[in-house]
Amino acid sequence: MATVTQHEVAPLHKKLQVTIQKGDYLPSFEKALKEYSKKANIPGFRKGMVPTGLIKKMYGSSLFTDEVLKRVDQEVNNYLQTEKADIIGQPLPLDFDLAKLDMNQPTDYEFSFEMGLRPDFQLPNLSTQALKRYKVDITPDLVEEEVERLRSRYGNMTEPEAVSDDENVLNITFIETDAAGNGIEGGIRKDNSVLVKYFRESLRPSLIGKKTGDEIQTAFDEAFEGQEAQWILQDLGIDSGTGRHFKLQITKVGLVEKRELNEEFFTQLFPNGEIKTEEDFRSKIKSELEKQWEAESKNQLQHQLYHVLLNGTHIDLPQDFLKRWVKTQGEEGKTKSDEQIEQEFPTFLNQLKWNLITDKMAQDGGVQVSQEDLRQFAKDQLLGYMGMGSSDEEQDWVRDYIDRMMKDRKYIDDASQKIYSQKLMDWAESQVAATETSISKEEFIKMNQEHQHEH
């Protein structure tokens, strides 16, 4: 009769010894031989009439090994279920020479495994954390800035002959060069659209009168600064423009004729808003900005919570076992080197720690994803794509779409993960008493940029 014993290697690091006797695996081996003989297609024999002795001679060794290992796996799984072992990953087999498995001399075998156990830990007391919930001040200037942005976005593009003011749009090909203006092999070459007012104020006068086909040679930092520089760097796919030079080829000069502030424009933006006057329009814009920045503030607070949870939760982990476990997780047939393990391990450890934390949060907060959550997610996503508001009563075409999505396994898996993650952070947010703190839009953006730079 098979036996399984457990030994402690280190805290949260255990060794299992599995001993199986002949009687544990021989019956299943004999059964496997008979079943194989019924299915085998061997020239000279009718199907199902192949002698068991021939099958044993040809395939016995492989079948014997399979049956022994199946029984070992069964014993390990039964032991883990019976003991209710809360393990990390799967038990790792220790060295065993499979050549010892001889069907002609069956005997008792002993296999060893090592496993890591989940640790007990406590989350930090979120109610005592000194966190801030930032409230961005929606000033009249911010409202006016958004009004002008919308007037330009929905305006009509014209193509004047030359640049006349800061509101002109330039279609530009960015070509990376050296300081002398010579093209760099393998350098950046990318098209972009840039408002004249995105350039440094000192450079703008030199752009007046520029036409399609004209070129500008400049250092990046001499042409752009601030938030505008960050936007363009992001479009170019680089982190910094310091020390980099570009030839800017103007491929088109444009100018947006801004929309007039009239009822037609208001209705286009807010079809169900019944907005008649400029005052009502600006009031609606302020309300939308408040919602937008409230969402940004919520994200920022939850980001603070992520760091509080990750940095403030102490979890002891069986690192020696985990390093060996990570080593087995590469592509099949390929073992990661010790150098790769040391390089990847901190990231793996952080991710594992966060997974354990979120499991604990789900347990403490009773977080789970229901069918209704999934249906509402699909509905909100669809109506969001179409620019429509949610309504209590689902129309037939909306219901049909949701029903179709609920049958898509990949969609359900992705949606469940997003809903689950959001519910976890909403629960964490509900545990804190954050201090509401007023802040300007510029200060809020700068704060987030500095945080991203630190990371």
N, C-alpha and C positions, 0 to 999 in steps of 0.2 A: 504493500500500500504506500502511495506517495506521501512524502512529508515535506513540510516547508517550515524552516526556522529563520528567525530574524536576529541579526546582531547589529549593535551600534558601532558605526565607524567614527562618527563625530556627531555633534548636535545637528539634528534634522537630516542626517546622512546615514542611511541604513544599508545593510547587506542582507540579501535573501539567499538561503541555500535550499535548493530544491532537489530532493532525492526521489527518483522513480525506480520502481522495481520492474522485473520482466512482465509480471502479470498486469502492470498498468498500461503497457503499450502493445504487447504481442497480439492480443485478440483483435485490436483495430488494424494491426499490420496484416494479419491473415485475411481479415475482411477486405482490406484495400486490394490485396493481391487478387482475390476472387472477383471483385467488382471490375478491376482493370482487365482481367482475362475475358470478361463478357463484352467489353467495349473495344478491345484492341483489334486493329486491322493489320494482320501479319500475313504476307504471301504464303500460300500453301495451306492455310487454315480458314475454315468458315468462321464468320463473325460469331463470337460467343462460344466457340469450340476450341479456343487456344488453351493448351495445357497450363495449369497454374505453375508447374515447375519451370516451364519455359519463360513465363512472365517473370518469375522470381529471378531467373538467371539473367534476363535482359534488363529488368527495371527494378528488381528487388532492393538494391542498395539505395536508390533514390527514394522509393516509397518508404523504406525503413526509416531513413533520416527524417522524412516529412512527418511520419506518425510519432516518432519520439519527440520532435520539437513541438508538434501540436499539443501533445500531452503536457509538456513542460509549460507552454503558454497557458494552457487551461488551468493548471495548478496555480500559477502565479496570479491569474485573473481571479480565480476563486478565493485565493487568500486575501487579495486586496479588497474584494467585496465583503468578505466575512469580517475582516478587521476594520473595515471602513477607513482604510488608509487614505488620507488627503495628500496625494502626491503632486509633485511638480514634474511635468513631462511624463514620459514612460520609463519604466525600469530599464537600465542598460545591462545587457549581458556582459559578464566578465569573460576573459579568455577561456575558450573551450575548443579542443581539437576535435572537429567533426570526424576526423579519420578514425577516432576511437569507436565510432558507432559501427559495429560489425554485425550484420544480420545473421551470420553463421555462428556467432558466439554471443548471443544476447545475454546481457547481464544488467546489474543495477548501475544507474548513472547518477552523477551529481553535477548540478549546474548552479552557478552563482550569478546573482544580479545585484546591482547597487541602485538605490533610489533616493530621491530627495523628497522631503516632506514640507508641506506648507507651514509657515510659522504662524503663531498667534501674535497679533499686534493690535494696537488701538490707534484710531485716527485722532489727530489733534482736535481739541475742543474749538470748533469754529466760532462759537458764540463769543469767545474771548479775544478773537483776532481784531486788531485795529486796522480795519480796511475802509477804503473810501469808495463811495458810489458817486462818480462825477456827473454833474449836470451841466451840459454845455449851454452857455447863455445864447439864446437866439435873439440877437440884436437886430434893429432895423437894417443895419448894414448887411448882415448876413442874409436877411430876407431879400433885400434889393439885389444882392449878388446872385442869388438863386433865380430871381425874376429875370435878370439880364441873361443868365446862362440859358434859361428855357427859351427866351426870345431868340437867342442865337441858334440854339439847337434845332428849333422848329422853323427857322427862317429860310429864306431862299438864297442859294449860293449863286453869286455872279462872278464873272471873270474879268476884272479890270485889267488894263494894259500894264500897270505898274503899281508897286506898293505906295499907299498914300498915308496910312496911319497905323496905329497899334492894333486895330481890329482886323487887319488883313490876315488871311490864312495862307501859309506857304507850304506847298508840297515840296519836300526836300529829299534828295538822296544824300545820306550821310556816308562819306567815303573816308575811311581812316588813312591818315598820312603820317609822315614824320614831320618834324618842325619846319622843314624846308618846303613842305607841300608835296613830297613825292609819295605815291601810293605805297602802302605796306602789303607785301605778299601775305595772303591769309588774313588780312585785316578786316574790320567790319565794313560791310556795305549794305545799307538798309534804307528803305523808303519810310518816310514819316510825314505827318502833317503837324505843323507848329504855328501857333498864333504869334504874330510879331511881338505882342506884349509878353510872351514867355521868355524872350531874350533879355539879357541884362540891359538895364536902362541906358547905360553908357554906349551900348552897341546899336540901339534902335535907330538913332538918326542916320547911321550909315546904310540902313536898309531902305530908307525912303527912296523911291525912284527905281528900285531893283525890278527886273523883268524876268520873264521865263527865259531860261538859258544862262542867266548870270550865276557866278560862283562866288563863294565867300570862303576864305582860308582863315581858320581860327583855332585857337586852343579851346578845348571844351570848357574849362573853368573860366575862360574870358568871355564866353558866349552865354553861359547859363549859370544860375545860382538858385539856392533855396528849393522849395517844393517842386518848381518847374524842372529843375535839373534832375531831381529824383525821378520824376515821371519819364523824362527822356532816357535816362540811364536804364530804367526798367524796360522801356521799349527796345533799347539797343542790346539788352541782355548782359550788361556789365555792372559791376558794383561801384566803380569809381571812375570819374573822368580826369582825375589829376594826372598830369603828364601826357595826356592823349590829345592828339590833334586831328582835325577833320576838315575835309573840303566839303562844303555844303552846296550842292547843285540844285538850283531852283528849277523845278519841273512844271510848276503851275502857281499862279498868283490868284487867290480867291478873296472874296469879300462877302460876308453874310449880311443880307438885308434883314434886319431884325423884324420879328412879327409885331404887329400893333397889338396893344392891350385892349382887346375888344371882346365882346361876348362870344364870337365865333372861336377865338383862340382859347378862351376859358372853357368852353364846352368840349373842345378837342382834347384838352388835358384832363378834364374832370367831367366825363359825360353825364354822371348822375349827381353832380354837385350843385346844380341850379345856381351857379355863380353868375351874377349880373354885372357887378361893379368892380373897379380896381381895388377898392377897399376889401371887398369880400375875397377877391383873388389873393391879395397879400395875406389876409388872415388864414386862408387855406394853405398857402405856401408855408407860413409859420408853423401851422399844425403839422404838416408833413415833415418839416425839418426837425421838429421836436421828436416825432416818432423815429426818424432816422438816427438822430444822435442819442436817443434813449437806447436804441438797439446797440449802437457802438459802445455806449457806456456799460451796458449789460455784458457785452463781450469782454470789455476791459476788466470788469469786476471778476468775471469767471476766469479770466486769465490769471488774475491775482490769486484766486482760489486754487488754481492748478498748482502754482508754485508753493503756496502754503501747504497743500496736501502732500506734494512730492517731497519738499524739503523738510517738512515738519513731522513726517511719519517715519519712525525708526523701525526697520524690518531687518531681522537677522536672516540671512540666506545661506544655504550650503554651497558656497562658491566653488569649492573644488569639484564637487559633483556637477554643478552647472557648467563649468568649463568643459568637462568631458562630454556632457550632454550636447552642448553647442557644437562641439567638434564633430558629432555624428550627423548634424543637420544640413550638411552640404549636399551637393548633387550626388546622386547614386553612384557609388564606385569611387568617389573622390573624398578624401579626408582633408579637412582644413589644417593648415600648419599651425604651430604654436604661436607664431608671429601674427597670423590672421586672427586667432582667438583673442590674443591680448589686445589687438586693435579694435575688434568688434565687441568685446565683452562689456565695456562700460555702457554702450548704447543698449545692448541686450538687457543688462541688469536694470537700467532705468525703465525700459519698457515693461519688463517683468514686474518691477515694483509698482508701476502705475496700474498694470492689470490686476494685481492683488488689491491695490487700493480701491479701484473701481468695483471689484467684486464685493469688497467690504461695504462700500457705499450703497451698492444695490441691496445688500442684505439689511443694512441699518435703515435704509429709506424705503424698503419694499418696492424698489424700482423694477418694473417689468413693462414689456411692450405688448399691447393688446391688438386684436384684429381691428378694433375701432380706431386705434392710433394709426395703424397702417392705412386704413381707408381715408382718414382725414388728411394724412400726409399726402397721399396721391391726389386727393381733391385740391388741396391748397397748392400743390405743385402745378397741377394743370391750369387752374385759374390764374395762378401767378404768371405762368408763361404767356397767357392770353391777355394779361392786363385787366383781369376781371376780379371784382370783389367776391368774397365767399358769401353764400346765402344758406339759410337753414334748409331749404327744400332743394334736393338734388334733381336736376333735369335728367331726362332719360339718357342723353348722350354723355353726360358726366358720369352717371352710374355705370354705363357700358364701359367707359374708359377705365374706371376704377376696378370693375370686375375683371377686365382683361389684365390689368397690372397685378392683381392679386394672384394670378396664375403664373406670373413670371418669377421663377425662383431667384434669379440673380437680383431682380429689382427688389424683391421682398427682403433678401439678405442685406442689400445695401441700405435700404430704407430703415430696416430694423436697427442697424448699427448707428445710423444718424439719430434716430429717435431716442435710442437707448443712451447714447452719449449726451444728448441734450437734456434728457430727463435727469441723468446723474448730476450734471452741473446745476440744473435748476434746483434739485434737492439741496446740494451744497450751498447754493445761494440763499435758500430759505433758512439755513442754520445760522447765518451771520446777521449782525446788526450793524451794517455799514453806515458810516457817517456821510450824509449827502453833502457834497462839496461843489460849489459853483466854480466853473472854469471856462475860459474862452476857447473858442474853436482852435485858435493857433496854439495855445498852451497844451491842449489835449493832443493835437497832432504831434507836436514836438515831444511830448512825454512818451507817446507810443513809438516814435522814431528812435528815441534814445534807448528805449528798452530793447527794440529789435536790434539795434547796433551792438548792445551788450551781448546779445545772444549770437 
